[in-house]
Amino acid sequence: MAVDRAQGSGSYGSSRFMLVASLVGLVLAAIGITVLIDKEGGQKLLASIYDILGNAAGAEALRNGQGDQFFAKLLLVAIALLVGVGGIWLLFTSLSLLVERLRPAVRDRILPLVFIAPAVLLLAIYLVYPAIVTVIGSFQDEQGAFTLANWASLATPPFLEILRNNILWLVVGTSGSVGLGLLTAALFDRIRRESLAKVFVFLPLAISLVGATVIWKFVYAWAPPSQPQYGLLNAIWTALPFGFEPIAWATTFPINIPAEIVILIWLQTGFAMVVFSAAIKGVSTEVLEAARLDGASELQLFVRVVVPAIRGTIVTVTTTIAIVTLKIFDIVMSISGGRNHDDVVAVRMFAEMFQFFNDGRAAALATVLFIAVLPVMILNLRNFRRQAAM
């Protein structure tokens, strides 16, 4: 009995110590967050450290925007890691310790919320709050006054061209990726070396968008007619017996936009193929055999049996690729930066914010992108619920 009491008091003391330590850690994490929110937080904190170490000259230089800014940024990275990893762990630890002190009936009801609430809070801070601020900012000018000028500018010809380009990317890029993915999945399902064939189609997905763009820039490379064509496409184009002249595929409007969309299709086809292949293999063999006995051809079998059976998967893949296509940035930015009538919303938003410093117009473009993505996300969620109910 005495041993049990000693163990109970020891565990109680350990639990109390952990609770106090967690609360102290949370206070430090809150201080770290305030440092991260401040644009000059790293400089100010490093300057305070220099003051403690007796380096008054270095502290004064940092406060004046001079001195060694590298260590200030490095300090911010360290704080972000500590707050992001250690702060979350301390938050869960302290909350669980507090809940454990409640009555069992109350504890069982609150404990699930302990694990959900921090995630919801983080989503609200890092997703919901920035989205609201962005929408509000789209209706403000540089002084913060209400204005509709940012939205009115989107009706001008340059911005209408950007919206047209995004629609072209959405329609051609999404349909091309989904169509080729479905076709290759259906064809590879009938060959002997299926896994090996899938590897070659899926391999481009392991490459980043920027890396894939660099590869295709060599494919689209152009040289004057008097020089050898080191670009693969122009080498084939000029070698044809009709005597074609080399073309700057990546920079000549309007062929540059389809040339860029090809890069996205090359990357996303592998993703679509893998998902469709798994879905096709899940189609009931009994249904397929029954259709064959009824005299259905292979094309009819695919169109009228396989495709309806994997309709949910097709919707999921289509919406996923559509979201990627709507937010396209890397390919256009790496090829031309949107300077050859191939600009898109994300690239223009980046230029407005970081080159022209027009935050209101950038916020309006971001809001347009959000509005465009929202119906696709809702469609995807409804499809998930439909599949879960089946």
C-alpha positions in Angstrom: 0.0 0.0 0.0 2.8 2.4 0.9 4.6 1.5 -2.3 1.5 2.2 -4.4 1.1 5.6 -2.7 4.7 6.4 -3.3 4.3 5.5 -7.0 1.1 7.5 -7.2 2.6 10.5 -5.7 5.7 10.1 -7.9 3.6 9.9 -11.1 1.5 12.8 -9.9 4.6 14.9 -9.3 6.0 13.9 -12.7 2.7 14.7 -14.3 2.7 18.1 -12.6 6.2 18.8 -13.6 5.4 17.9 -17.2 2.4 20.2 -17.1 4.4 23.1 -15.8 7.2 22.5 -18.3 4.7 22.3 -21.2 3.0 25.5 -20.2 6.4 27.3 -20.0 7.2 25.8 -23.4 4.0 27.1 -24.8 4.7 30.6 -23.5 8.1 30.5 -25.2 6.5 29.2 -28.4 4.0 32.1 -28.3 7.0 34.5 -28.0 8.6 32.8 -30.9 5.4 33.3 -33.0 5.5 37.0 -32.2 9.1 37.1 -33.5 8.1 35.3 -36.7 5.1 37.6 -37.3 7.3 40.7 -37.0 9.0 41.5 -40.4 12.1 42.6 -38.5 11.7 40.0 -35.7 14.9 38.2 -36.5 17.0 41.3 -36.6 15.6 42.6 -33.3 16.1 39.3 -31.5 19.7 39.0 -32.8 20.3 42.6 -31.8 19.1 41.8 -28.3 21.4 38.8 -28.2 24.3 41.0 -29.3 23.4 43.5 -26.5 23.6 40.7 -23.9 27.0 39.6 -25.4 28.3 43.2 -25.2 28.4 43.7 -29.0 26.6 47.1 -29.0 27.9 48.1 -32.4 26.6 44.9 -34.1 23.2 45.4 -32.3 22.9 48.9 -33.5 23.8 47.9 -37.1 21.1 45.3 -37.1 18.5 47.7 -35.8 19.4 50.1 -38.6 18.9 47.4 -41.3 22.6 46.7 -41.7 25.0 44.2 -40.2 25.0 40.5 -40.9 21.4 39.7 -42.1 22.3 36.1 -42.8 22.4 35.1 -39.1 19.2 36.9 -38.5 17.5 34.8 -41.2 19.1 31.7 -39.8 17.8 32.5 -36.4 14.3 32.8 -37.8 14.6 29.4 -39.4 15.7 27.9 -36.1 12.8 29.5 -34.3 10.3 28.4 -36.9 11.5 24.8 -36.6 11.3 24.9 -32.8 7.9 26.5 -32.8 6.5 24.3 -35.5 7.8 21.0 -34.1 8.4 21.5 -30.4 5.4 23.9 -30.0 2.9 21.4 -31.4 4.3 18.6 -29.2 4.1 20.8 -26.1 0.6 21.9 -27.0 -0.7 18.3 -27.3 1.2 17.3 -24.1 -0.1 20.1 -22.0 -3.7 19.7 -23.2 -3.7 16.0 -22.6 -2.3 16.4 -19.1 -5.0 18.9 -18.3 -7.8 16.7 -19.6 -6.5 13.7 -17.7 -7.2 15.6 -14.5 -11.0 15.8 -15.3 -13.6 13.2 -14.4 -13.7 10.2 -16.7 -17.1 11.1 -18.2 -16.0 14.6 -19.1 -12.5 13.5 -20.1 -13.8 11.0 -22.7 -15.9 13.7 -24.3 -13.2 16.4 -24.4 -10.2 14.2 -25.3 -11.0 13.8 -29.0 -11.4 17.6 -29.2 -7.9 18.0 -27.8 -6.4 16.4 -30.9 -8.7 18.1 -33.3 -8.7 21.6 -32.0 -5.0 22.4 -32.6 -5.3 21.3 -36.3 -8.4 23.4 -36.7 -6.7 26.3 -35.1 -3.7 26.0 -37.4 -5.9 25.7 -40.4 -7.7 28.9 -39.3 -4.5 30.8 -38.8 -2.6 29.7 -41.9 -5.5 29.1 -44.4 -8.7 30.8 -43.4 -7.3 34.0 -42.0 -4.9 34.7 -45.0 -7.8 33.9 -47.4 -10.0 36.5 -45.6 -7.3 39.1 -45.6 -6.6 38.5 -49.3 -10.2 39.0 -50.2 -10.4 42.1 -48.1 -7.1 43.4 -49.6 -8.5 43.0 -53.1 -10.9 45.8 -52.3 -8.3 48.2 -50.9 -5.9 50.6 -52.5 -2.3 51.4 -51.3 -3.7 53.5 -48.4 -6.1 50.8 -47.3 -9.2 52.7 -48.6 -12.0 50.9 -50.3 -11.8 50.7 -54.0 -13.1 48.6 -57.0 -10.2 49.6 -59.2 -8.3 46.3 -58.6 -11.3 44.3 -59.9 -12.0 46.8 -62.7 -8.5 46.3 -64.0 -9.2 42.6 -64.5 -11.7 43.6 -67.3 -8.9 45.2 -69.4 -7.6 43.3 -72.5 -4.3 42.2 -70.9 -6.0 40.5 -68.0 -8.8 39.0 -70.2 -6.0 37.4 -72.2 -4.6 36.0 -69.0 -8.0 34.5 -68.1 -8.3 33.1 -71.6 -4.9 31.4 -71.2 -5.9 29.9 -67.9 -9.1 28.5 -69.5 -7.0 27.0 -72.3 -4.7 25.4 -69.8 -7.7 24.0 -67.9 -9.5 22.5 -70.9 -6.5 21.2 -72.9 -4.2 20.3 -70.1 -6.8 18.5 -68.0 -8.5 16.7 -70.8 -5.1 15.7 -72.4 -3.7 14.3 -69.1 -6.9 12.5 -68.2 -7.5 11.2 -71.8 -3.9 9.9 -72.3 -3.8 8.5 -68.7 -7.1 6.5 -69.3 -5.9 5.3 -72.7 -2.5 4.1 -71.5 -4.1 2.5 -68.5 -6.5 0.6 -70.7 -3.8 -0.5 -73.2 -1.2 -1.4 -70.6 -3.7 -3.6 -68.9 -3.5 -6.0 -71.8 0.3 -6.3 -72.3 2.8 -8.7 -70.8 5.4 -6.3 -69.4 2.8 -4.0 -67.9 4.9 -2.9 -64.9 7.9 -2.0 -67.0 5.7 0.0 -69.5 4.1 1.9 -66.6 7.5 2.8 -65.2 8.4 4.8 -68.4 5.1 6.7 -68.3 5.1 7.3 -64.6 8.8 8.3 -64.4 8.3 12.0 -65.5 6.1 12.5 -62.4 9.2 12.2 -60.3 10.6 15.3 -61.9 9.7 18.8 -60.7 7.8 21.2 -62.9 10.9 23.4 -63.2 13.1 20.4 -64.0 10.7 19.2 -66.6 10.6 22.6 -68.2 14.3 22.8 -68.5 14.3 19.4 -70.2 11.6 20.5 -72.7 13.4 23.8 -73.4 16.2 21.7 -74.9 13.5 19.9 -76.9 12.1 23.2 -78.1 15.5 24.9 -78.6 15.9 27.1 -81.6 18.9 28.1 -83.7 19.1 30.3 -86.9 18.6 28.3 -90.1 22.3 28.7 -91.0 23.3 26.8 -87.8 22.9 23.2 -86.7 19.6 22.6 -84.8 20.5 21.2 -81.3 16.8 21.2 -80.3 15.2 17.8 -80.9 12.0 19.1 -82.3 13.6 21.5 -84.7 16.1 18.9 -85.7 13.3 16.6 -86.8 11.3 19.5 -88.2 14.1 20.8 -90.5 15.1 17.3 -91.5 11.7 16.6 -93.1 11.8 16.6 -97.0 9.6 19.7 -97.2 12.4 22.1 -96.2 10.7 23.6 -93.1 12.4 26.5 -91.3 13.2 26.1 -87.6 10.6 27.5 -85.2 11.0 29.0 -81.8 8.4 26.7 -80.3 8.6 28.0 -76.7 8.5 31.7 -77.5 6.4 32.2 -80.7 2.8 33.0 -80.1 0.4 31.2 -80.4 2.2 27.9 -80.6 4.1 28.5 -77.4 1.0 27.9 -75.2 0.3 24.4 -76.6 4.0 23.7 -76.3 3.9 24.6 -72.6 0.7 22.6 -72.0 2.5 19.5 -73.5 4.9 19.7 -70.6 2.1 19.5 -68.1 0.5 16.6 -69.9 3.8 14.8 -70.0 4.0 15.1 -66.3 0.4 14.4 -65.2 -0.3 11.4 -67.6 1.7 9.1 -65.4 -0.3 10.0 -62.3 -3.6 9.5 -64.1 -2.5 6.2 -65.6 -1.5 4.7 -62.3 -4.8 5.6 -60.6 -6.9 4.5 -63.6 -5.0 1.3 -63.9 -5.8 0.4 -60.3 -9.5 1.3 -60.8 -9.7 -0.8 -64.0 -8.3 -3.8 -62.2 -11.0 -3.4 -59.6 -13.8 -3.8 -62.2 -15.6 -7.1 -61.7 -14.4 -9.8 -64.0 -17.9 -11.4 -63.9 -19.4 -8.3 -65.4 -16.8 -8.1 -68.1 -17.3 -11.8 -69.0 -21.1 -11.3 -69.1 -20.7 -8.4 -71.5 -18.5 -10.4 -73.7 -21.0 -13.3 -73.8 -23.7 -10.8 -74.8 -21.6 -10.0 -77.9 -20.0 -6.7 -76.8 -16.8 -5.7 -78.6 -13.7 -4.6 -76.7 -14.4 -1.0 -77.5 -18.0 -1.3 -76.4 -16.8 -3.1 -73.3 -14.5 -0.3 -72.4 -16.9 2.6 -73.2 -20.1 1.1 -71.7 -18.8 -1.1 -68.9 -15.3 0.0 -67.7 -15.7 3.7 -67.9 -19.1 3.9 -66.0 -17.6 1.5 -63.4 -14.7 3.8 -62.7 -16.6 7.1 -63.1 -15.8 8.1 -59.5 -12.1 7.7 -60.1 -12.3 9.6 -63.3 -14.0 12.5 -61.5 -11.3 12.4 -58.7 -8.4 12.4 -61.1 -9.9 15.1 -63.3 -10.6 17.5 -60.4 -7.1 16.9 -59.0 -5.4 17.7 -62.3 -7.7 20.6 -62.9 -6.6 22.2 -59.6 -3.0 21.7 -60.6 -3.7 23.3 -64.0 -5.5 26.3 -62.6 -2.6 27.1 -60.3 0.0 26.6 -63.0 3.0 28.8 -62.4 6.4 27.0 -62.7 6.2 26.1 -66.4 5.2 29.5 -67.7 7.6 31.3 -65.3 10.6 29.1 -66.3 10.0 29.5 -70.0 9.1 33.1 -70.5 7.8 34.7 -67.3 4.6 35.4 -69.2 6.1 37.8 -71.7 5.0 36.2 -74.9 1.2 36.4 -74.6 1.3 33.2 -72.5 0.8 34.8 -69.1 -1.4 33.1 -66.5 -3.1 34.2 -63.3 -0.5 32.8 -60.9 2.5 34.3 -62.8 0.7 37.7 -63.1 -0.1 37.6 -59.4 3.6 37.1 -58.6 4.6 39.9 -60.9 2.0 42.3 -59.4 3.1 41.6 -55.9 6.9 41.3 -56.1 7.7 43.4 -59.2 5.1 46.1 -59.4 4.3 46.1 -55.6 0.6 46.3 -56.4 -0.7 44.2 -53.5 -4.4 45.0 -54.2 -4.3 43.8 -57.7 -2.3 40.7 -56.7 -5.0 40.0 -54.0 -7.7 40.3 -56.7 -5.9 37.8 -58.9 -5.5 35.5 -56.0 -9.2 35.8 -55.2 -10.0 35.0 -58.8 -7.8 31.9 -58.6 -9.5 30.9 -55.3 -13.0 31.3 -56.8 -12.0 29.2 -59.8 -10.6 26.4 -57.7 -13.5 26.4 -55.2 -16.1 24.6 -57.5 -13.6 22.0 -58.4 -12.8 21.3 -54.8 -16.5 21.1 -53.9 -17.1 18.6 -56.8 -14.2 16.5 -55.5 -15.5 16.5 -52.0 -19.0 15.4 -53.2 -17.4 12.7 -55.2 -15.5 11.4 -52.1 -18.8 11.4 -50.1 -20.6 9.5 -52.9 -17.8 6.9 -53.1 -17.8 6.5 -49.3 -21.6 6.0 -49.3 -21.4 3.2 -51.9 
